[in-house]
Amino acid sequence: MKPMVEVEDAWSRSGSVESLVEELASNDGAKRQRARERLVEMGATAVPALLTALSSPSENVRWETAKALGEIRDPRAAPALVDALEDNEAAVRWLAAKALIALGRRGLVPLLEGVVRCTDNSWLKAGAVHVLHTLVREGVAPEAAPVLEALEDIAPRVEAPVAAYHVLQELSRKQAD
């Protein structure tokens, strides 16, 4: 076990969560990467601040944040990652989708709720298709196949929310049993 002084020194060198999140806005890519890596090392402790940062006006901050949340894999991030599937920047949307895939089943319910809520957003639809395709193909969430089919169908605005609602109801019944 490390002496307490070493642990405290390591903590002070790494900075506070808030200061590390601020560093995600740096113009220096190496500085942003170091800050993100330290936040990932902090794990669950960093998640609340990262969830706030995911809605930053800065593309760099949102990108680094989505990447960090994907590496931390905390299910509390799932709803915010679903929202990030609607981000204006394709790179942020891609990382949000990758993070949801990394969450596996733990991100499924928020994703399905996002499909029920908003199927007229083409970016959310594309992100949901990507995530569900991977989760269904890998056998992580085979019950979501009807939602994937509906999203890829000719009338996803009508069919996808209904399919997602039915899968959510089935998941809720299984959880109650």
Backbone as a chain_set.jsonl record, in Angstrom:
{"seq": "MKPMVEVEDAWSRSGSVESLVEELASNDGAKRQRARERLVEMGATAVPALLTALSSPSENVRWETAKALGEIRDPRAAPALVDALEDNEAAVRWLAAKALIALGRRGLVPLLEGVVRCTDNSWLKAGAVHVLHTLVREGVAPEAAPVLEALEDIAPRVEAPVAAYHVLQELSRKQAD", "coords": {"N": [[0.84, -1.192, 0.0], [0.494, 2.227, -0.808], [2.091, 4.962, 0.811], [0.243, 7.524, 2.533], [1.042, 10.164, 1.953], [2.201, 9.954, -0.609], [-0.054, 9.264, -2.108], [-1.625, 11.565, -1.778], [0.085, 13.441, -3.009], [0.049, 12.462, -5.624], [-2.616, 12.909, -6.236], [-2.753, 15.728, -6.095], [-1.044, 16.383, -8.18], [-2.47, 15.477, -10.335], [-4.648, 17.134, -10.43], [-7.839, 18.766, -9.847], [-11.102, 17.467, -10.569], [-12.68, 19.407, -11.809], [-10.746, 21.266, -12.75], [-9.404, 19.664, -14.554], [-11.44, 19.104, -16.382], [-11.757, 21.668, -17.382], [-9.331, 21.865, -18.74], [-9.862, 20.344, -20.939], [-10.729, 22.05, -22.831], [-8.563, 23.211, -23.922], [-6.387, 24.541, -26.469], [-4.247, 23.052, -27.032], [-3.652, 19.945, -28.099], [-2.282, 17.763, -26.902], [-2.325, 18.456, -24.228], [-5.084, 18.386, -23.762], [-5.51, 15.639, -24.162], [-3.968, 14.494, -22.068], [-5.408, 15.497, -19.869], [-7.899, 14.279, -20.321], [-7.15, 11.564, -20.052], [-6.402, 11.507, -17.348], [-8.871, 12.07, -16.195], [-10.279, 9.787, -16.965], [-8.863, 7.887, -15.495], [-9.74, 8.616, -12.963], [-12.303, 7.749, -13.054], [-15.547, 6.87, -12.016], [-15.825, 9.043, -10.293], [-15.352, 11.27, -11.851], [-17.498, 11.408, -13.557], [-19.989, 12.988, -13.091], [-19.115, 15.683, -13.599], [-18.209, 15.38, -16.2], [-20.574, 14.761, -17.504], [-21.871, 17.207, -17.481], [-20.048, 18.641, -19.017], [-20.419, 17.515, -21.479], [-22.305, 18.958, -22.811], [-21.075, 21.258, -23.555], [-20.275, 24.33, -25.317], [-17.998, 24.064, -26.796], [-16.541, 22.162, -29.326], [-14.221, 20.599, -29.034], [-14.211, 20.047, -26.282], [-16.604, 18.584, -26.01], [-15.997, 16.383, -27.657], [-13.704, 15.234, -26.383], [-14.904, 14.669, -23.955], [-16.967, 12.827, -24.628], [-15.356, 10.743, -25.513], [-13.943, 10.142, -23.16], [-16.071, 9.342, -21.477], [-16.865, 7.051, -22.818], [-14.695, 5.411, -22.32], [-14.729, 5.217, -19.552], [-17.169, 3.99, -19.018], [-19.545, 4.223, -17.446], [-22.815, 3.639, -16.472], [-24.478, 5.789, -15.815], [-24.002, 7.715, -17.647], [-25.363, 7.131, -19.949], [-27.993, 8.32, -20.763], [-27.181, 10.986, -21.412], [-25.336, 10.453, -23.397], [-26.989, 9.414, -25.353], [-28.401, 11.737, -25.972], [-26.234, 13.09, -27.065], [-26.001, 11.873, -29.49], [-27.321, 13.485, -31.172], [-25.711, 15.607, -31.625], [-24.2, 18.463, -33.234], [-21.771, 17.987, -34.413], [-20.187, 15.525, -36.271], [-18.073, 13.875, -35.367], [-18.362, 13.893, -32.596], [-20.871, 12.721, -32.345], [-20.245, 10.165, -33.333], [-18.399, 9.215, -31.385], [-20.094, 9.216, -29.178], [-21.885, 7.218, -29.928], [-20.096, 5.042, -30.017], [-19.455, 4.958, -27.3], [-21.928, 4.265, -26.196], [-22.194, 1.722, -27.291], [-20.07, 0.5, -25.965], [-21.139, 0.502, -23.422], [-23.038, -1.44, -23.665], [-25.707, -3.549, -22.753], [-26.372, -1.901, -20.657], [-26.763, 0.59, -21.694], [-28.95, 0.326, -23.241], [-31.759, 0.763, -22.541], [-31.933, 3.658, -22.14], [-31.275, 4.374, -24.793], [-33.374, 3.237, -26.297], [-35.479, 4.671, -25.181], [-34.783, 7.171, -26.168], [-35.274, 6.738, -28.879], [-38.031, 6.392, -28.848], [-38.786, 8.925, -28.035], [-37.741, 10.689, -30.005], [-37.769, 10.431, -33.184], [-37.588, 11.842, -35.479], [-35.208, 13.045, -35.881], [-32.528, 12.822, -37.878], [-29.865, 12.316, -37.262], [-29.918, 11.182, -34.688], [-31.351, 8.9, -35.32], [-29.575, 7.617, -37.133], [-27.402, 7.174, -35.415], [-28.608, 5.518, -33.494], [-29.228, 3.321, -35.108], [-26.633, 2.438, -35.731], [-25.623, 1.761, -33.144], [-27.545, -0.135, -32.24], [-27.356, -2.037, -34.281], [-24.802, -3.089, -33.852], [-25.079, -4.06, -31.182], [-27.124, -5.95, -31.476], [-26.05, -7.669, -33.445], [-23.807, -8.663, -32.064], [-25.03, -10.152, -30.173], [-25.68, -9.035, -27.762], [-27.999, -7.607, -27.279], [-30.382, -8.987, -28.408], [-33.143, -8.772, -28.41], [-33.706, -6.282, -29.289], [-33.807, -6.261, -31.995], [-36.249, -5.888, -33.542], [-36.581, -3.118, -33.311], [-34.346, -2.103, -34.582], [-34.879, -3.041, -37.174], [-37.205, -1.559, -37.697], [-36.183, 1.047, -37.614], [-34.645, 1.007, -39.876], [-36.509, 0.723, -41.802], [-38.941, 1.791, -44.264], [-40.68, 3.69, -43.16], [-39.655, 4.963, -40.624], [-40.308, 6.919, -38.702], [-42.835, 6.362, -37.804], [-42.924, 3.591, -37.246], [-40.605, 2.931, -35.687], [-40.708, 4.236, -33.048], [-42.869, 2.856, -31.944], [-42.019, 0.176, -32.018], [-39.771, 0.399, -30.324], [-41.033, 1.166, -27.964], [-42.509, -1.174, -27.401], [-40.42, -3.021, -26.965], [-39.234, -1.832, -24.741], [-41.352, -2.156, -22.912], [-41.389, -4.951, -22.721], [-38.832, -5.433, -21.648], [-39.187, -4.183, -19.206], [-41.175, -5.815, -18.07], [-39.737, -8.218, -17.833], [-37.802, -7.431, -16.007], [-39.373, -7.011, -13.779], [-40.135, -9.541, -13.124]], "CA": [[0.0, 0.0, 0.0], [1.262, 3.463, -0.894], [1.901, 5.882, 1.943], [-0.776, 8.548, 2.303], [1.66, 11.34, 1.354], [2.332, 9.695, -2.042], [-1.385, 9.318, -2.705], [-2.015, 12.974, -1.829], [0.893, 14.087, -4.033], [-0.459, 12.029, -6.927], [-3.892, 13.596, -6.445], [-2.532, 17.144, -6.374], [-0.439, 16.482, -9.512], [-3.464, 15.208, -11.364], [-5.599, 18.233, -10.465], [-9.215, 18.467, -9.493], [-11.954, 17.104, -11.705], [-13.098, 20.631, -12.484], [-9.632, 21.846, -13.505], [-9.133, 18.765, -15.678], [-12.488, 19.343, -17.383], [-11.403, 22.944, -18.023], [-8.217, 21.608, -19.658], [-10.385, 19.732, -22.164], [-10.982, 23.14, -23.78], [-7.275, 23.74, -24.377], [-6.035, 24.439, -27.886], [-3.138, 22.095, -27.089], [-4.22, 18.588, -28.14], [-1.605, 16.889, -25.934], [-2.834, 18.838, -22.905], [-6.445, 17.824, -23.681], [-5.402, 14.181, -24.021], [-3.528, 14.19, -20.691], [-6.527, 15.77, -18.965], [-8.881, 13.198, -20.512], [-6.61, 10.33, -19.47], [-6.508, 11.615, -15.876], [-10.295, 11.943, -15.855], [-10.621, 8.366, -17.11], [-8.28, 7.216, -14.325], [-10.595, 8.924, -11.816], [-13.48, 6.908, -13.22], [-16.893, 7.313, -11.636], [-15.734, 10.344, -9.64], [-15.348, 12.322, -12.863], [-18.684, 11.334, -14.417], [-20.913, 14.134, -13.024], [-18.551, 16.848, -14.292], [-18.17, 15.058, -17.632], [-21.938, 14.861, -18.035], [-22.099, 18.637, -17.717], [-19.157, 19.065, -20.104], [-20.887, 16.974, -22.751], [-23.141, 19.968, -23.483], [-20.254, 22.452, -23.741], [-20.294, 24.895, -26.668], [-16.747, 23.717, -27.463], [-16.489, 20.834, -29.938], [-13.118, 19.854, -28.418], [-14.649, 19.572, -24.961], [-17.604, 17.516, -26.201], [-15.295, 15.237, -28.221], [-12.898, 14.627, -25.31], [-15.835, 14.181, -22.95], [-17.59, 11.598, -25.131], [-14.31, 9.716, -25.52], [-13.702, 9.759, -21.764], [-17.227, 8.591, -20.972], [-16.805, 5.727, -23.439], [-13.661, 4.625, -21.65], [-15.132, 5.001, -18.154], [-18.272, 3.023, -19.101], [-20.469, 4.371, -16.322], [-24.166, 3.687, -17.036], [-25.122, 7.087, -15.586], [-23.756, 8.568, -18.805], [-26.152, 6.688, -21.107], [-28.953, 9.312, -21.297], [-26.472, 12.11, -22.02], [-24.734, 9.962, -24.635], [-28.084, 9.357, -26.334], [-28.592, 13.124, -26.41], [-25.079, 13.471, -27.885], [-26.196, 11.342, -30.841], [-27.91, 14.586, -31.935], [-24.734, 16.695, -31.659], [-23.952, 19.043, -34.561], [-20.487, 17.51, -34.93], [-20.2, 14.081, -36.558], [-17.093, 13.166, -34.541], [-18.95, 13.746, -31.251], [-21.927, 11.701, -32.479], [-19.585, 8.871, -33.496], [-17.871, 8.798, -30.088], [-21.239, 8.92, -28.315], [-22.36, 5.89, -30.338], [-19.105, 4.071, -29.542], [-19.593, 4.871, -25.846], [-23.14, 3.48, -25.929], [-21.862, 0.325, -27.603], [-19.232, 0.028, -24.861], [-22.014, 0.259, -22.267], [-23.799, -2.665, -23.913], [-27.092, -3.568, -22.273], [-26.592, -0.804, -19.701], [-27.177, 1.776, -22.435], [-30.068, -0.022, -24.116], [-33.018, 1.417, -22.179], [-31.914, 5.069, -22.539], [-31.295, 4.485, -26.248], [-34.744, 2.964, -26.741], [-36.284, 5.831, -24.779], [-34.469, 8.219, -27.13], [-35.97, 6.421, -30.127], [-39.447, 6.681, -28.619], [-38.916, 10.375, -27.888], [-37.314, 11.557, -31.099], [-37.373, 9.689, -34.38], [-37.49, 12.702, -36.653], [-33.841, 13.534, -35.987], [-31.798, 11.835, -38.687], [-28.617, 11.956, -36.601], [-30.251, 10.223, -33.632], [-31.733, 7.665, -35.998], [-28.357, 6.978, -37.639], [-26.645, 6.693, -34.258], [-29.331, 4.382, -32.911], [-29.036, 2.191, -36.022], [-25.266, 1.955, -35.539], [-25.512, 1.117, -31.829], [-28.379, -1.342, -32.199], [-26.798, -3.029, -35.207], [-23.684, -3.738, -33.158], [-25.553, -4.814, -30.012], [-27.895, -7.108, -31.946], [-25.113, -8.572, -34.127], [-22.932, -9.294, -31.079], [-25.838, -10.939, -29.245], [-25.81, -8.322, -26.488], [-29.389, -7.163, -27.126], [-31.136, -9.518, -29.545], [-34.547, -8.36, -28.344], [-33.834, -4.973, -29.922], [-33.825, -6.434, -33.456], [-37.395, -5.233, -34.181], [-36.371, -1.669, -33.339], [-33.386, -1.901, -35.657], [-35.609, -3.226, -38.435], [-38.123, -0.423, -37.872], [-35.382, 2.226, -37.93], [-34.142, 0.859, -41.247], [-37.662, 0.566, -42.682], [-39.348, 2.939, -45.083], [-41.411, 4.667, -42.346], [-39.142, 4.838, -39.258], [-40.949, 7.854, -37.767], [-44.047, 5.729, -37.282], [-42.687, 2.238, -36.759], [-39.53, 2.811, -34.705], [-41.131, 4.509, -31.671], [-43.764, 1.774, -31.495], [-41.183, -1.001, -31.76], [-38.969, 0.684, -29.136], [-41.949, 1.127, -26.824], [-42.81, -2.58, -27.093], [-39.225, -3.637, -26.38], [-39.121, -1.288, -23.378], [-42.367, -2.813, -22.086], [-40.931, -6.325, -22.498], [-37.709, -5.361, -20.7], [-39.757, -3.833, -17.896], [-41.83, -7.028, -17.541], [-38.676, -9.176, -17.435], [-37.161, -6.915, -14.8], [-40.335, -7.159, -12.679], [-40.242, -10.981, -12.773]], "C": [[0.878, 1.247, 0.0], [1.041, 4.303, 0.352], [0.935, 6.991, 1.555], [-0.181, 9.782, 1.614], [1.789, 11.151, -0.159], [0.983, 9.793, -2.744], [-1.842, 10.764, -2.836], [-1.225, 13.722, -2.895], [0.393, 13.723, -5.426], [-1.761, 12.75, -7.245], [-3.658, 15.059, -6.814], [-1.884, 17.333, -7.745], [-1.496, 16.311, -10.599], [-4.493, 16.325, -11.471], [-6.988, 17.794, -10.066], [-9.988, 18.104, -10.755], [-12.303, 18.356, -12.498], [-11.966, 21.233, -13.311], [-9.272, 20.966, -14.703], [-10.179, 18.942, -16.782], [-12.208, 20.657, -18.107], [-10.283, 22.756, -19.038], [-8.68, 20.936, -20.953], [-10.668, 20.781, -23.239], [-9.693, 23.723, -24.356], [-7.11, 23.603, -25.888], [-4.905, 23.447, -28.112], [-3.705, 20.674, -26.988], [-3.591, 17.648, -27.128], [-2.099, 17.183, -24.516], [-4.252, 18.283, -22.709], [-6.388, 16.314, -23.446], [-4.964, 13.799, -22.609], [-4.661, 14.405, -19.697], [-7.575, 14.666, -19.074], [-8.397, 11.907, -19.867], [-6.684, 10.348, -17.952], [-7.965, 11.482, -15.426], [-10.737, 10.48, -15.958], [-10.077, 7.573, -15.925], [-9.136, 7.446, -13.08], [-11.897, 8.134, -11.866], [-14.768, 7.582, -12.809], [-16.902, 8.693, -10.976], [-15.859, 11.487, -10.646], [-16.655, 12.41, -13.645], [-19.619, 12.536, -14.282], [-20.388, 15.372, -13.77], [-18.497, 16.598, -15.794], [-19.561, 15.15, -18.254], [-22.303, 16.311, -18.33], [-21.292, 19.107, -18.927], [-19.63, 18.575, -21.465], [-21.794, 17.957, -23.501], [-22.387, 21.29, -23.658], [-20.416, 23.023, -25.152], [-19.042, 24.522, -27.475], [-16.781, 22.292, -28.017], [-15.381, 19.987, -29.306], [-13.533, 19.258, -27.08], [-15.64, 18.427, -25.125], [-16.949, 16.242, -26.737], [-14.515, 14.493, -27.133], [-13.797, 14.001, -24.242], [-16.494, 12.873, -23.391], [-16.586, 10.452, -25.14], [-14.044, 9.22, -24.099], [-14.851, 8.916, -21.213], [-17.274, 7.189, -21.577], [-15.786, 4.832, -22.78], [-14.032, 4.318, -20.205], [-16.246, 3.957, -18.074], [-19.189, 3.041, -17.877], [-21.882, 4.508, -16.891], [-24.908, 4.996, -16.788], [-24.973, 7.994, -16.798], [-24.685, 8.259, -19.973], [-27.161, 7.731, -21.603], [-28.271, 10.499, -21.984], [-25.808, 11.69, -23.332], [-25.792, 9.816, -25.728], [-28.356, 10.762, -26.859], [-27.463, 13.56, -27.341], [-25.135, 12.857, -29.287], [-26.807, 12.399, -31.762], [-26.957, 15.78, -32.052], [-24.52, 17.192, -33.091], [-22.685, 18.505, -35.211], [-20.494, 15.991, -35.077], [-19.237, 13.303, -35.665], [-17.621, 12.938, -33.125], [-20.04, 12.678, -31.295], [-21.312, 10.312, -32.562], [-19.063, 8.348, -32.156], [-18.994, 8.482, -29.1], [-21.788, 7.535, -28.645], [-21.397, 4.804, -29.851], [-19.217, 3.872, -28.031], [-20.836, 4.067, -25.466], [-22.917, 2.004, -26.242], [-21.029, -0.267, -26.474], [-20.055, -0.254, -23.611], [-22.836, -1.019, -22.437], [-25.232, -2.531, -23.444], [-27.389, -2.402, -21.341], [-26.984, 0.493, -20.392], [-28.419, 1.564, -23.266], [-31.353, 0.74, -23.789], [-32.985, 2.914, -22.519], [-31.934, 5.259, -24.055], [-32.699, 4.257, -26.791], [-35.677, 4.112, -26.363], [-36.033, 7.012, -25.718], [-35.173, 8.0, -28.455], [-37.463, 6.714, -29.982], [-39.677, 8.193, -28.645], [-38.681, 11.14, -29.183], [-36.859, 10.752, -32.312], [-37.286, 10.569, -35.611], [-36.111, 13.337, -36.788], [-33.005, 12.482, -36.707], [-30.482, 11.423, -38.038], [-28.866, 10.957, -35.475], [-30.588, 8.874, -34.25], [-30.489, 6.915, -36.477], [-27.51, 6.421, -36.496], [-27.29, 5.478, -33.628], [-29.174, 3.143, -33.789], [-27.648, 1.593, -35.808], [-25.13, 1.176, -34.223], [-26.295, -0.189, -31.805], [-27.849, -2.425, -33.13], [-25.673, -3.801, -34.52], [-24.172, -4.597, -31.996], [-26.338, -6.055, -30.414], [-26.949, -8.135, -32.574], [-24.241, -9.33, -33.129], [-23.708, -10.107, -30.043], [-26.024, -10.3, -27.883], [-27.269, -7.961, -26.222], [-30.225, -7.671, -28.294], [-32.595, -9.082, -29.563], [-34.782, -7.003, -28.996], [-33.871, -5.061, -31.448], [-35.044, -5.788, -34.116], [-37.253, -3.701, -34.268], [-35.396, -1.324, -34.461], [-34.066, -2.019, -37.015], [-36.525, -2.039, -38.721], [-37.356, 0.849, -38.232], [-34.864, 2.197, -39.366], [-35.268, 0.758, -42.27], [-37.987, 1.87, -43.388], [-40.048, 4.037, -44.268], [-40.939, 4.619, -40.889], [-39.81, 5.768, -38.254], [-42.173, 7.243, -37.106], [-43.703, 4.425, -36.578], [-41.668, 2.139, -35.623], [-39.973, 3.146, -33.277], [-42.026, 3.406, -31.111], [-42.956, 0.539, -31.15], [-40.351, -0.797, -30.495], [-39.834, 0.634, -27.882], [-42.255, -0.317, -26.419], [-41.614, -3.294, -26.47], [-39.019, -3.124, -24.955], [-40.125, -1.947, -22.431], [-41.932, -4.243, -21.742], [-39.76, -6.348, -21.507], [-38.195, -5.053, -19.301], [-40.437, -5.039, -17.256], [-40.795, -8.05, -17.063], [-38.003, -8.738, -16.153], [-38.068, -7.106, -13.577], [-40.426, -8.613, -12.219], [-39.162, -11.447, -11.868]], "O": [[1.877, 1.315, 0.715], [-0.066, 4.351, 0.887], [0.826, 7.349, 0.382], [-0.843, 10.386, 0.77], [1.519, 12.082, -0.919], [0.887, 10.339, -3.843], [-2.381, 11.157, -3.87], [-1.788, 14.548, -3.613], [0.322, 14.58, -6.306], [-1.988, 13.156, -8.384], [-4.287, 15.576, -7.737], [-2.142, 18.336, -8.411], [-1.414, 16.934, -11.657], [-5.15, 16.453, -12.504], [-7.275, 16.601, -9.959], [-9.562, 18.407, -11.869], [-12.227, 18.357, -13.727], [-12.187, 21.665, -14.442], [-8.879, 21.478, -15.751], [-9.848, 18.933, -17.967], [-12.402, 20.747, -19.32], [-10.278, 23.408, -20.082], [-7.963, 20.96, -21.953], [-10.827, 20.447, -24.413], [-9.737, 24.631, -25.187], [-7.627, 22.67, -26.502], [-4.637, 23.048, -29.245], [-4.175, 20.255, -25.93], [-4.288, 16.815, -26.547], [-2.269, 16.271, -23.707], [-4.585, 17.775, -21.638], [-7.134, 15.78, -22.626], [-5.528, 12.88, -22.016], [-4.858, 13.598, -18.789], [-8.079, 14.174, -18.065], [-9.174, 11.227, -19.198], [-6.993, 9.331, -17.331], [-8.253, 10.86, -14.404], [-11.493, 10.001, -15.112], [-10.756, 6.686, -15.408], [-9.242, 6.561, -12.232], [-12.518, 7.883, -10.833], [-15.049, 8.715, -13.2], [-17.882, 9.428, -11.09], [-16.405, 12.544, -10.33], [-16.888, 13.403, -14.334], [-20.021, 13.076, -15.313], [-21.141, 16.028, -14.49], [-18.718, 17.52, -16.58], [-19.704, 15.57, -19.402], [-22.97, 16.599, -19.323], [-21.786, 19.871, -19.756], [-19.279, 19.156, -22.492], [-22.022, 17.796, -24.7], [-23.007, 22.329, -23.885], [-20.671, 22.268, -26.091], [-19.031, 24.652, -28.7], [-17.017, 21.336, -27.279], [-15.573, 18.794, -29.068], [-13.236, 18.1, -26.787], [-15.524, 17.407, -24.447], [-17.307, 15.141, -26.319], [-14.648, 13.279, -26.981], [-13.488, 12.94, -23.698], [-16.569, 11.921, -22.615], [-16.932, 9.318, -24.809], [-13.934, 8.016, -23.867], [-14.624, 7.898, -20.56], [-17.684, 6.241, -20.908], [-15.987, 3.621, -22.687], [-13.678, 3.257, -19.691], [-16.261, 3.133, -17.159], [-19.557, 1.992, -17.348], [-22.13, 5.395, -17.707], [-25.879, 5.287, -17.486], [-25.74, 8.944, -16.957], [-24.782, 9.06, -20.902], [-27.176, 8.005, -22.804], [-28.737, 10.963, -23.024], [-25.728, 12.483, -24.271], [-25.513, 10.069, -26.9], [-28.523, 10.952, -28.063], [-27.693, 14.307, -28.293], [-24.393, 13.279, -30.175], [-26.813, 12.237, -32.982], [-27.354, 16.844, -32.525], [-24.646, 16.424, -34.045], [-22.543, 18.563, -36.433], [-20.774, 15.265, -34.122], [-19.55, 12.188, -35.248], [-17.352, 11.897, -32.524], [-20.129, 11.835, -30.403], [-21.806, 9.378, -31.93], [-19.259, 7.179, -31.826], [-18.858, 7.578, -28.276], [-22.119, 6.766, -27.742], [-21.828, 3.773, -29.336], [-19.089, 2.751, -27.539], [-20.801, 3.277, -24.522], [-23.408, 1.136, -25.521], [-21.253, -1.408, -26.069], [-19.716, -1.142, -22.828], [-23.278, -1.609, -21.452], [-25.893, -1.525, -23.705], [-28.535, -1.962, -21.244], [-27.487, 1.408, -19.74], [-28.901, 2.487, -23.922], [-31.971, 1.307, -24.689], [-33.929, 3.406, -23.137], [-32.545, 6.207, -24.549], [-33.162, 5.006, -27.652], [-36.56, 4.481, -27.137], [-36.954, 7.767, -26.03], [-35.621, 8.955, -29.09], [-38.084, 7.233, -30.91], [-40.657, 8.669, -29.217], [-39.353, 12.139, -29.437], [-35.677, 10.432, -32.436], [-36.941, 10.084, -36.688], [-35.876, 14.098, -37.727], [-32.803, 11.381, -36.194], [-30.024, 10.298, -38.24], [-28.115, 9.994, -35.321], [-30.158, 7.831, -33.757], [-30.365, 5.711, -36.25], [-26.964, 5.322, -36.601], [-26.608, 4.519, -33.268], [-29.006, 2.037, -33.276], [-27.505, 0.374, -35.715], [-24.589, 0.071, -34.2], [-25.771, -1.227, -31.398], [-27.894, -3.608, -32.793], [-25.612, -5.028, -34.606], [-23.73, -5.735, -31.839], [-26.231, -7.097, -29.766], [-27.033, -9.326, -32.274], [-23.965, -10.513, -33.326], [-23.111, -10.687, -29.137], [-26.478, -10.956, -26.946], [-27.726, -8.003, -25.079], [-30.725, -6.874, -29.088], [-33.213, -9.029, -30.627], [-35.927, -6.615, -29.229], [-33.959, -4.034, -32.12], [-34.891, -5.182, -35.176], [-37.757, -3.08, -35.203], [-35.605, -0.361, -35.199], [-33.849, -1.191, -37.9], [-36.609, -1.571, -39.857], [-37.815, 1.64, -39.056], [-34.67, 3.241, -39.988], [-35.01, 0.711, -43.472], [-37.379, 2.909, -43.132], [-40.007, 5.203, -44.658], [-41.721, 4.274, -40.004], [-39.875, 5.443, -37.068], [-42.502, 7.578, -35.968], [-44.136, 4.183, -35.451], [-41.85, 1.348, -34.697], [-39.639, 2.395, -32.36], [-41.938, 3.069, -29.93], [-43.176, -0.081, -30.109], [-40.234, -1.711, -29.679], [-39.406, 0.113, -26.852], [-42.26, -0.644, -25.232], [-41.781, -4.089, -25.545], [-38.669, -3.896, -24.062], [-39.794, -2.26, -21.287], [-42.09, -4.687, -20.605], [-39.716, -7.204, -20.623], [-37.68, -5.594, -18.322], [-40.302, -5.269, -16.054], [-40.964, -8.668, -16.012], [-37.668, -9.566, -15.306], [-37.581, -7.337, -12.47], [-40.755, -8.884, -11.065], [-39.131, -12.621, -11.497]]}, "num_chains": 1, "name": "protein.A"}
